[in-house]
Amino acid sequence: MIRFIIRRPIAMLMSFGVLIILGILALLHIPVALLPDIDVPGITIKCTYPGNTAAAIEANVTGVLRENLATVAGLEDIETTTSNHTASLYLRFGYGTNTNLAYMAINEKLDRLVNSLPADMERPVVIRSNMSDIPVARIQVVPVNMADYQEYSNLSEKIFRKRIEQLPGVSMADINGKSTPAITITPDVQALAAVKLDVIYLANAIQSANMDLGTVTVKDGHYSLRVNVNNQLLSIAQIKNIPVSINNNTAVMPLSRFATVEHSINDPDGYHLYGGRQGLVLNVHKQSGARMHTLMPAIDSLVKEFNRNYPKAGFYISQNQNYLLEAGIDNLQQDLMYGGILCVLVLFLFLGNFISPVLMSISIPLSLILTFIFFYLFGISFNIISLSGLALGIGMLIDNSIVVLDNISRKRKEGLSVEDSCVAGTNEVIVPVISQVLTTVAVYLPLIYLSGLAGAIITDQAIALTISLGVSLLVAFFLNPLLFRLFISDKAASMREDTRLYKWISGKYHRMIHHIFSRKKRYFFFTIALMPVGIILYQFIPVSALPHITQTETLLTIDWNSPVDLAENHRRIKQLEAVIDSHTVAWEADLGLKQFLLGQQHTTLQQADIYYKCKKEADKLRQDALIQQWLQQHYPDAVWKLEDAPNAFTQLFRDNSPYFEARLKPMNPATDKGSYAGILKALQMLPAPAWKKGAAFQEETSITFTPDTYKMQLYGISMATLKETLQRLFGQYTISEIKRFGEIKTIRFSRDNTDIATALNHTITGKNNISYPLSAIISWNKDHSPRYITGDKTGAYHGIVYTEQLHSDYNRLQESITAIAAREGYRVNFSGRYFTEKHRSHEILITVLIAILLLYFILAVQFENLVHPLIIMLTMPLGIAGALLIVYLAGGTLDIMAGVGFVVVLGIIVDDPILKMETLRRLRSQYEAAGLSKREAMTRAIHEAGEICLKPLLMTSLTTSLALMPVLFTGGIGNDLQKPLVYVIAGGLTIGSFFTLWFIPLAYWFFTKKD
């Protein structure tokens, strides 16, 4: 086939020309995204029930939902958190679950449960998790004057949000900080008392005047006419003129005589601040196939337009996530340019002519362009993961061309014609080169089947690397021989093949092999003894989820741990503002409840999330220390958490679940007294890692009203009337609503900010229109109630959270806690990252074993031998030990990127041994066929195979390693992520390949019959 191809140069060149054009066209249409389009198997349900305690919501809402949703197909667990006013449920499904179907099933169940939930509660909101839920940017809207806030709140909802969502590639603009209009009724208590009317009477009059009477059908001869009854309020003037009957319905007066009616806004449940000023924020979410590099300029242009057209507010872009993608693309371009230059320089160091290095170097850009065709066909986007796969493969793309062209040159040097050299040289290495690619792919292939996010993430990288390596085979076998024949022709016989540097290295190599083979056993067992070194080094290298990335942004989460209202929360943040401004260039905060539709975090009125950005990482660390010191000094009871602000990449791997949690539940809930003192005391005696009580143990001060039902019956006061009065005094009592042009205005009574004793002096009307003070029928006392109620699939629980501690026996800890809980009348189940990491470690171990078996099967098929594959695979521990040594010396960590590097090392460390073993077997057979004894044939084959394979080994190892070296010397988040991978690959290839120079010949000598 090779001869057929090189005899048709025009056809082949035209074919590759067409493929290059297709690759360039595909490049222009491939989606550009931050991350792969991964369907995260999680769904969040948010419930809002203002004015109700955590216990009431747990009993009437959360518990009902948890029990009925437990049967949804594919559900693994439910995590619920209930607090005053709100509740959230997170439903976690197994990876591979069709979340579209799960989303529909959950909504269907909610529709059927409507009658089981409180009638005055809004329908729960269902939110499906997706990578697109991570906002690509936040647009800040900050009015210059607070008097314009309501206007810009309406503009944000009706104009700004819609303009943003009209941009190509935007799926949604999610708003926080909106204010909602209201009409406030402030009763004149003296005027009402003069005519012996109760405040509730005004509410009834407004509700009657705003009642939707619907339509009726009237028969008019042969016609049936629909009649609309107009009885709805449309303006504040109509409310003022609502007739109110007095003196036993003997007279009528307008409502304005008994109350003041005015426009206002509803009391907010949360604030958004930008730079300390109250404003609104719009989270911009992109569509899954959007091209980020065109979307962000469009958003920037629109914000500039807003600033020109709406001068009463400032518009700003914050937390722009596009820098991640820009960094990834910039890093790839840097790696391509600098890595390619280094690869070419390496070739010139070993090849004594100009043409051969150029022909080998062509494979890098050509393979990349052809790879884009398959990206387009397979629907793979340019994202951080797929780009890292391409960057990883840059140095490997040239390896196949090096082996093929070097073997062709050697055949030409032996005296064959150019055409025969191309045919014989290519055919001779087809099997080992294909085997080298297959071994690399074989290591990656099982990783695709890892469960969870790891398997989903690595798929894009594995496909990108596999495609690029497959395309490089096409270039090496079809194009390189053709170009060799066209450009070198008969000049090859007179070309200089080796440089002085290579000749010097070759001489040193032969002396080294002669020295080692004179002490075979000593060096063989010395090399065997080095293989377990990796296990020792592993104990001294820290483990982390992600490599260290230079961070200049912080997320501060504060829970004041006391029942403060939103105004007090706001006042405390304003106190903190002076500290925040000291080293930051920008900051923003979300206080209280968030209005985001896609917000999945459980929030309360006492919480605040503060994001700030500094110029340098050193400034960030100083700012973090100042804030921590200020909080400890001024609010020591508050609970806060300082962490690196999550970006689109780190948020993907973020896991807020505790490391190890024991969940306690009473065996008999009916007789449970809620006392955990005995368990807590026993746990303190256990020799275990540090622990703390979970959220369900937190309590807060509450007020308990106890009505005197006897007096209520005596005075003729109904429980419904009492409830309405208490809601008016202490809660958000909505009388009615005005709906017009899509806008909803609530009509409500004004609220008196008085203490409880004063509020209970208000009167309530009983029978015969006699008024009684509330204090006559209500007694009250301070109490403690749960602040949070946590639950899982099996019900509510109280959690004990343990920290991660090395060398702790968590299996024994489980047994001890189970025994203690049973003795105290509780059952316990366990959860946390400990179990997921244990499962993942077991899964990875199985996956690595499968990959090794695949490698063995491929090599056994290639060599038709069961021993020779084992010799080759013995080089793997050497590569791993070399990789761990470099990671240790460089002060690196074992993280997800280092893990990818180890996978790559396992696949490519065997490349040279494969080629050397194939050459050894071929030469030995030739020499034995020529009449040499087995021992003589083996000795001669070992020396000659080493000479033949030395140059390809040096060039492939150095090009693969040096192509990644720019990562260590250029900045950016992309290169920060890749550094551990570079340490592993460079260490594994250089050190591992050095030891394989003599280990493969030695092992072949000891494990092969010589007589």
N, C-alpha and C positions, 0 to 999 in steps of 0.2 A: 504493500500500500504506500509506503514511503517513496518508493521509486516512481509510482504512478503520480504522486503529488508533485514531486520536484520536477517532473517532466512537463507539468502544466502550470508554469509560473503565472501566466496572465490570468487564468481562471482562478487560481488561489488568491492572488493579490486583489483581484476584483471582489472576490467573496469577502476577504477581510476588510476591504474598503467599504462594502455595504454594511458589514457588521459595525464598523467604526461609526458610520453615519447614524445607524440605528441606536447605538450607544449614546451618542451625543443628543439625539432627539429624546431618548428615554430620560437622560439627565435633566432635561428641561421640564419633565412632567412628573418626576418622582416627588411625592409629598415630603415636606420638611417639617419635622415635629421635634418637640423636646424629648419625648419618650415614645416607646412603642405603644400602639393602641391595644392596651391590655384590659380585658374585662375583669375588673376586680370583683370577686364574688362576695360582695357585702351590700346590704341594704339597711338604711337607717330610717326609723320612724320617729318623728318629733310630735309630741303632744303638748298643747298649751291649755291650761285650765286656771286662769287667774283667780286669785282669792281663795285657793284651796291649799290645804296642807299636804306635805309629802305623804303622810299616812292615808289621807282621803284619796289622793290620786292613785296611790299604790293599790288600794282596795277596789276602787271603782273603775280604774282605767288600765294601769300597767299590768296588774294581775290578770285582768280579763284578756288583754291582748296577748300576753305571754302564754297563757293556757291555750288559746285558740290558734295561735300562729305556730305552735310547736310541731304541727303536723304538715307544714309546708314541705314539699318534696325537695330533697337535697340539703335541707337545713342541718348544719353541724351543731350550732349553739346559738343562744340568744344572750346578750349582755344588756341589762336594763339598769338605768339610773333614774331615780325619782327624787325630786326635791319640791319645795314649795313652788307652786304655780306651773311647773313644767316637768316633763318626763321624756326620756329618750330610750329607744330600743335599737340595738345594733344586731342585725341578723347575719351571721356568718355562714356562708355556704361553702361546699367543697369546690376546689378549682375544677373547671370543666362544666359546672352547673350553668345552664342557660339562664342568665339573670333576667333576660327579657320575660321569659315565662314565669320565673319566680316573682318578678315585679307585678305582673298581671294577677298571679294567684294571691299575692298579699292584698292587693287592692280589692279583689273580689271578696276576700274574707272580711276586710274592713267594711265593705258595703253591707255585708250580712250582719255585721256586729253593731251597726249604727244604733239599733234599738236597745242594745245592751250597755251602751255608753251613756253618760249623762247628757240630757237633752240640751243643756245650755253650753256645752263644750263644742268648740270647732272640730271639724273632722281632722284626724291626724294626718300629717304630711308625710308622704313616702318619698325617700330620696335614694336613688340608685348610685352606687359608687362607680367611678370610672376615672381613668387617667385624665380625661378632659375636664374633670371637676376641679383640677388644680388650676387656679386662675393664672393666665399668662401675664397679667398686669392688673394694677388697681388704679382707677381714675378717681382722684380726689376732687370734690366740689366744695369749696369753702367760701360761703357768702362773706362779703366785706362787713356788712352790718347785720346783726341778728334780726332786725326788723324785716329783712328780706328772706329769712330762713324758710318760712312756709312757702313762699313763691318758688324758691329754688328746689324745695322738696317736691313740689308739684311738677316743676320742669324736669327734674331728674327722672321721675316716673313716666311722664308723658312724652318728653322730647328727647332728653339725653340718652336714656336707655334704648329707645327705639332707633335713634341715629346710630348708636354703637352696634346694635344687633343687625342693622342693614349692611354693615361692612362685610365683604366676602371673607368667609372663614370664621366669623364669630357665631357661636351657637347661642350665647346667653350673656346678658349683663345683669348681675345680681347685686341688689342695693341693700345697704345698711345705713341707718341714721335718719330714715324718713320720719317726718312728723305728720300726724293725721288731724284734720280739722274737726272741730267740735262746736256745739252750741251749749253754753253753760247757763243753767237756771239757778239763780241765787234767791232763795225764798226770803221774803220779808216776814220774819217770825211774828213781829207785833201785829202786822196787818192780818195775818192768818189767825192769830189768837183773837183778834177783835171780832171776827165772824165765826169763830169756833171751827176752823178748818185745819186739817192735818196736812203736812207736806205731801203725803202719799196721795191726797185728793188731787193735787196739781198734776202728779205723775199720771193718774188715771185719766184726767182731762186731756192731757197731751196725747196719750196712747189712743184714746177714743177718736181724737181729731186726726190722727195719722194712721188709722186702721185701713188696711187694704181690703175693700169690700168685694174686689173681684168683678166679675161680669155676670149678667143675667141675660136670659133669652126671652124675648117677647114676641108673641104671635100677633101679626098685623095682617088679617085676611089670609091671603095665600103665602104671605112672606113670614119668614122667621128671622127676626132682627136681634143682633147682639148689642146689649146696652152696657157701656162702661160706667161704673159709679165712681166719680171723681171725689175722693175723700182723703187726699194725701197732702201733706205739708210740703211747700217748695221753698219757703223763705223765712227769714227771722221775723219779718213783719207779721206773717200769718200766725206764728207762734205767740207773739205778743197779744194778738187779737182773739186768741182762743177763748170762748165764753166759759166762765166758771160760775156755777150756780151757788147761791148763798141763801141763808135764812130759810132752810128747808124748801129750796127750789122756788122761792117766791121772788127772787131777783137774780139778775145775771150781770156779772162784771167781767171786763177783759182780764186775762192772766197777768198783764203788765202791772195791774194794781196790786198784785200780791208777790211779784218776783221780778228781779232784773234779768233780762234776756240779752246775751251778748255773744259775739264770736270769740272763740278761743281755740286752743289745741289740746288734744288729749295728753295726759301725763305720759311722758315717754317711759319705756321699759329699758332703754339703753341709749348711750351716746356714742358717737364717733368723733374722735379728735384728730386733727392733723396739725402738727407743730404747736399743739396746745389750744388751737381754735376749733370750735365745734363746726362740724361739716358733715357731708355725706360721702360715701365711697361706693363705687361701682366695680365689682370684681368682673373682669372680662374673661370669659371662657371660650376656648376655640373649638371649632369642629375637628373631628378626628383626622380628616384628610387635608387640613389647611396647611399652607406653606408659611411658616413663621417669619421668614425673612421678607415677605411681602405684607403680612398682616400687621406687624409692629409699626412700619412706616405709615401705614394707613391710619392706625390708632393715633400716632403722634400728630399727623396732619389734622385729624379731627379735633384733637384737644386744642391745637393752636387756633382752629376755627372757632371753637367754643370761647376761648379767651378774647377773641376779637369781637364776637357778636353779643357776649353777655358780660359786660364790664363790671357788673355788681358782684361778681364772684371770681375767685381764682381757681383755675383748673390745673391739676398737676398729675403726672404719672409716677407711681411708686411701685416698688417690688416687681420691676420688669424682669420676667424670667427668660427673656430672649437672650440674655447674656450667656446663659448656659449653652444654648445652641451655637451662638456665635463663637464661643470659646472652643466648642467641639470642632466646628468647621475650621476655625483658624489653626487649631492644633493639628488637624489632619493635613492642612496645607503645609504647615511647617514641617511635619513629619515627612510628608511626600518630598518636599524640596530638599531639606537638609539630609534626611535619611537616604534619599535617592543619590545625592551627591556623595555621601559617605560610601554607599554601595559601589558606585562607579570607581571611586578612588581605590577601594579595596581590590577591585578587579584589575586596575592598572598596576597595583603593587605586585600581582602574581602573574599577570599575562604580559608577555614581552612585545605585544603589537597593539595597534589601535583598533582594528576592526572587531576582534573578538569581544572586548568589553562593551563596545557599542551595540553589537548584536544581542548580547546578554541583557543589556540595560533596557532595550526596547520593550521587554516583556512586562515591565512595571506599569508604564502608562497604558499600554495596549490592553493588558489584563484588566486594569481598573475600568477602562471604557467599556469593554465587553461585559464586565460584571454588572454595569448599570442596566443592561438589557434584562437580565434576570431579576434585578431588583424591581423593575417595572412590571414584569410578568407575574412575579410572586406577590405583588402588592406590599413590598417592604419599603418603609419610609426611611429617609435620612434622619436618624435620631442619635442620641448619645451612645446608645448601645450598639447599633449597627455600624456607626462610624468608628467606634473603638475596635470592632471586628475587622474593618478594612485597614485601620492603622496597624493592627496587630499583624496582618497578613502582608504588609508592604515588603518586608525583608524576605518573606517566604516565597513571594511571587517569582523572584529571580532564581530561586534554588533549582527548579527543574531545568531551566534554560542553561544554567551553569553546568549541570551534570551532562546534558545532551551535547552541548557544543564542545565541552572539554573532551568528551569521548570521540566526537567526530574529528576533532583536531588530532587526537592521538592516532586514530586510524589513518588519517592523511599523512602523519609523520612516519607511520610504518610503511608507506609506499603505495597505498591504495589511491585510485583516482578520486577526484572530488565527488563524483556521483556515488561511487561505491563506498567512499568514506561516510557520506551522509546516510546511506541506507544501512550499512553495517553498524556504524556508530550509534544510530538511533535505535535500531532493532535490539542491539545488545543491552540497552538500559531501559527499554520500555517496561519490562516486568518490575525491576527494582524501583523505578521512579513512580509507577502507579502504586506499588506497594507502600512507598513512603507517604503518598497522599492519602491512601486508604487508612494507614495507621493513625494519621493525624485526625481524619474524619471519624474513625472508629472510637477515638477517645471522646470526642464531642457528642457523638450520636446518642449515647445513653443519657447524657445530661439533659437532653431535651425532655426526657420522661420524668425528670424530677417533679415532685408534686409542689404545689404552691407557687409563690411568686418567683422563686429562683428558677424554676423550669421555664416559666413564661418569659422571664427576662433573657435567659441565656439562649433562647431559641433564635432571636434576631441575630445575635452575635455568631452563633454556630452556623446559621444559614449564610450569613455574609462571608465568613471565612471559608466555608465549604465551596461556595460559588466561585470565589476568587481563586482558590486553589485549583478547582476543576478547570476554570478558564485558562489558568497558567499552563496546565497540561496541554490544552489545545494549542496554545502558542508554541510551547516547547517541541511538540511532536510534529506539527504541521508547518508552522511558519519559520522556525529557526533553521531547520535543514534546508529549506528553500532559499532563505536569505544567505546562508553560508555558501550555497552553490552559486548564487548570483553575484555576490560581492567579493568572494575570495577566489574562486575559480582555481587556476593553476598556480597562483601565487603562494598557495599554502605551503608548498614544499620548501620555499625559501624564507618563510616567515619565522621570526624568532618567537618561540612559544613560552619560554620561561625567563623571568627576570632574575637578576643577581640575588635579590632578596629571597626568592623562592628556592633558588639553587642552594643558598646558604642554609635555609630551613630544612631542605631535603637532606642535605648532608648531616645536619644535626640529628634529624629523625632516624636515619639509618644507624648512626652511632648509638643512639638511645635504644633502638630495637636490638642491636647486637649486644649491648650491655645487659638489657633486661632478659634476653633469651639465654644468656650465660648464667642467669640466676632465676630460672623460671619459677620454681616453687615459692621462693622468697617473695617475689613481686606479685605472684598470683594470690597468695594468701593475705598479703598486705592489702591488696585491693579489695578482697572479700571482707577484710576486717573494717575497711572504711565505710562499707555500705550502711551499717546501723548508726553512723554518726548523725544522720538526719534526725533520728529519734531523740538523741541527746540534745541537739540544738533546738528542737521543737519546744522543749521545756522552758527555754529562756527567752522566747519571742512572745511579746504580748499579742493578744487576740482582740480584734474589734470588728464591728460590722462593716465599716467603710474606712478607707484611708483618710489620713488627716488632710483636710482641705482648708486653705487659708480663708478665714471667716472674718468679715467685718460687720456682720449683722447679728442681732440678738433678739430673741423673743422672751419677754418677761411675763409670766402668768402669776397673777396675785389673787388670792382668796383671803379677804379680810378676816375670815373666821369669826364673824360676829354679825348679828342681824341688822346691818346698816342699810339705809335706803339708797336709792340711786344718787340723790343729791349729795349725801355724805361720801359716797364712792367717788363722785366727781371732785368734791373738795379735796380729798386726799391725793388724787392724781395731780391736781393743780399744785398741791404742796410739793409733790415729787418732781414737778416740771423743772424747777431750777437745777436739780441734780442731773436730770436727763440732758438738759441743754449744754452741759459742760464740755462734752467731748463728741457729741453727735452732729451729723450733717443733716439728718432728717429723722423724724419719729412720728408715729401715729399710734392711736389706742382705740380699742373697742371696749366700752364699759357696759356692764349689765347684760341683758339679753340681746342677742344678735338677730337681725331681721333677714339674714341671708336664707334664701330658699334651699341652697345646697350646703348650708352649714351643718356639719355632722357632730360637732362637739356639744356636750351638755354644758349649758351656762346658767348662771344665776345672777340675781341683782347685785350680789356681793363680790362678783369677780371682775377682773380687768385684764385684758391682753394688751401688752405694750410691745411694739416693734420699734427698734431704732437701728440706725446705720451709722457707722463711723468711717473715717478715711482709711485708717490702718488697723491691722489686727491688734497692735499694741494699745491703740486708743480704745478699742472695744474691751480689752481685758481690764483697763483702768476704769472704764465706765461701769462694767459689771461689778467691780469691787466697790465702787462708790455707792451704787444703788443697794447692794447687799448690806453695806454698813449703815446706810440711812434707814432701811427697813428694820434692821435689828434694833436700831436706836429708838425709832419713833413708834413702830408697830410690831413689837416682839411676838405678839400672839398670831399675827398674820402668817399664812402659809404661802410661800412663793417658790417659783421655779425659774431659774435662769438657764437658758439653753441656746445653742446656735439656732438662728432663725432657719426653719426648714425651707429649702427651695424645692423645685419640682423633682430633682433627683433624689435628695436625701429623704424627702417626704415619702417617696416610694418604698423605702426600706425602714421607715419609722415604725416602731412598735412600742406603744405606750403601756402595754400590758405588764403587770409585775413579773419579776423573775420566777417567784414561787409563791403561790397563794393557797392557804387552807381556807375552805369555805364551810362555815359552820351553819347547820340548820337543825332546829329542834326535831327530835324523833316524833313527838306528839305536839303539834302546834296548838292544839286546844288547851293543853295544860301548861304551856311554856310561860314562864314568868319573865323571860327576857334578861335573866341574870347570867353574865358570862364571867363573873369574878373568879369562880373556881377554876375555869379553864385558863384564864389569863395568868393566874397565880402559878398554876402547874407548868405553863409554858415558860415562865421565867426561870424555872429550875432546870430546863433542858439545856444540854451543851450544844447549842445550835447557832447558826448565823443570826445577826441582828435582825429584829423584826419590829413591826409597828402595826397598830390597829388600822383596819381598813376604813373606808369612807362611812360605812354604815354605823360605826361606833360614834361618829360625831353627833353632838346634840347642840341645840340652840334654845335660848330662852323664848318661851311662848306664853301667850295669855289664854286662859281658859274661861269662857263665859258659861255660867250655869243658870238657865232660866228657872224661875219658880212657877211651875205649871199650875199649882193651886191658885196662886194669885192671878195668873193669866186667865184662868177660867172664871175666877171671881170678877175680874175687871172687864171681861169680854174682849180680850186681846188674842187674836189668832197667831199661831206660829208663823204663818206666811207673812202677816203684817210685821211681826218682830224681825223676821229675816230681811224684809225689804228695808226696814228702818236701820238695821245694823249695816247693811250693804251701803246705804246712803251715807252713813256716818264714817265708816271705816274702810270701805272698799270702792270699787269703780261701779257705781250703780248707773247703768245705762237705761234711760227712759224709753227712747225710741231712736230711729234713724231716718235721715233724709237722703234719698238716693236720687241722684240727678246726673245725667251725662257721664255715667261710670264712676262718679265720685260719691263717696259715702261720708256723711257727717253725722256723728253721734250727738244725741241730745242727752245731757246728763246734768245732775245736780252738782253744784260746786261743793268742794270738800273743805271742811274746817280742819286746819292743822292744830288741833287741840289735844291735850292729854286725855287719858281714858276717863279719869274722874270727872273732868269737865264735860266730856262728850256724853257721859251717862246721865248728866243733868237735863239733856234734851227730853222732850215729852213725847209720849205716844198716845194716840187716841183710842179709848175703849168704847164701851157701850154708852149710849146717851150722850155721845160726843164729849165725854169727860176725859181730860188729859191727865196722864200719870208720868212721872219721871221714870226713865229707864232703870235707874238705880233701885226703884221700888220692886221691880220684878226680875232683876239680874244681879247675881253676885259674880265676882271675878277674882282670880288669883293667878300668880305667875307660876309657870311650870316649865318643864324641859321636854322637848319633842325631838324626834330624829331629824337631822338635817338632810341626810341622804338615805335612801333605801335602795340597796343594790340587789340584783337578782340575776339568775341565769335560767337555763331551760327548765330546771326542776323546781324553781321557786326562789323566794327571797333568802338572802344569806348575809352573815357577818363575816368579813374576810380578815385573815391574819396574813400580812404581807412580809415575806422574808427577802433579804437582799442576797445578791450573788456573792458567794465566797468560795474561793478555790479549795479543793480537797475536802469539801463538806459532803457528808453522806446523806443525801436527800432521801434516799430510799428508806433508811433507818428513821429519818425524821418523820416520814409519812406514817410509819408504823407507830411511833410514839404519840403523834397527834391523834391518830385514830383511836388509840386505846384511851387517851385522856378524854376525848370527846364522848366516847361511849359511856365512860364512867359518870360523866356529868349529864347524860341524857341527850346528847347531840350526835348527829351523824355528820360526816365530813367528806367532801370530795376536793380534789386538788386540781389546780390549773396554773398556767403561767408559761413563760418563755422556756423554762427548764425542760418542759415536756416537748415543746415544739422543736427546740434545738436538739434534744435527744433523738427525736424521731428523724430530724433532718440529718443528723450525723450518721444514724443507722442507714438512712436512705442513700447518703453519699457513699458510704462504705460499700453498700451493695452495688451502687452504680459504678464505682471504681473497679470492683471485682469483675463486673460484666464487661467493662471496657478492656481490662487486661485479658479476659478470655477471648474477646473479639480480636484483639491484637494477636494472641496466640493462634487462633484459627486462621487468620489471614496469612501469617508467616508460615504456619504448617502447610497450608495449601500451596504457597509459593515455593517452598523448599522441598515439599514432599518428604518431610523429615520431622520427627517429634522432638529431637534434642536441640537442633540448631536454633529454633525459635526461643528456647529457654536461654541459650547463650546470649542472644540479642537482648532479651528482656531483663537480663541481669544488669544491664547498663542503667535501667530506670532508677534504682536506689542511688547510684552515683550522681545522676542528674538532680535528683531531689535533694541529696546532701549538699551539692554545690549551690543549688538555689537557696536553701536555708542558710548556708554560710554567708552568702552575700546579703540576704535580708537582715541577718543578725548584725553584720559589720556595718551596714548602712543605717541601722536603727529603725528599720521598717516594722510593719505589723503584718499579722496574718489576717487578712480580710477577704472580702468577696473578690476583689480584683486580683489579689495574690493567688486565690484559689483558681481563678481562670488561668493565671500564669502557670500553675502547677499542671493543670490539664494540658496546656499547650506543650510544656516540657515533656510530659509523658508521651505525647504523640510524635515530637520531632527529635527527641534524644536518640531514638532508634533508627533515624534516617541513614546516618553514616554506617552504623553496624549492618543495616540491611544491604547497602551497596557493597560493603566490604565482604560480607558473607557470600553474597552472590558471586563476587569476583573470585574469592578464595575457592569456592566450589568449582567454578568454571575453569580456572587455571590449573587446579589440581587434576581435574579430569583430563585436560589437555596434556599435561606432563606425564600422567600415568599412561595415557594412550601413546605417548611418544617413547615409552619404554623405561621411564624412571621408576625406581622403587617408591612405595607409598611414603616412606619417611623423607626421601629426597624430594619427591614431588610436593609434599606438604611444606617443607622448609623453603623451597624455591617459591612456591605460591604465596607464602606469607610475606616474604620480602617484596615480591613484585606487586602483590595486591596492595600493600601499604604504599608503594610508590604511585600506583595508578589512582588510588583513592585519596591520597594526601591533599592534592590541590583542590579537588571538589569539596573535601571536608573543610579545609581552611576557609575557602571562599564562601560556602553556604553558611557556616557557623558565624563568621564575621559579618556577612551581609545581614543576616537575620538579627544579630545582636546590635550592630551599629545602626541599623535602620531605626531602632527604638531609642538610641542614645539621645537624640534631640529632646525627648520627653524630660530627661533629667536636667536639662540646661535652659529650657524655655518655660515661662510662667503660664498661668491660666488654670482654671478649674479642671479643664479637660486633662491637662498633663498631671495635675495633682492626683487625679483619679487613677491615672495610668502608671504612676511611679512604682508602686509595689509590683505590678505586673512586669515592668521592665527589669527590676531587681531579680525577680524569679527567673525570667527567661534568659537574661544575660548570664546569671550565675549558673543556671542549669546547663546552658549550651557550652559556655567556655570551659568551666571546670569539668563538667561531665564529659565533654568531647575530648578533653586532654587525657583523661583516664582511659577512655575507650580506645585511644590510639594503640595502647599495648594490651588492654584487657581482652579485646575480641580475639587477636591472634593467640594470646596465651590460653584463653578458654577453649578456642578451637583446637589447639594443640593437645590439651589435656582430655577433652571430651570426644575426640575423634580417633578412631583406630589408625595406628601408624604401621602396623605389621600385618 
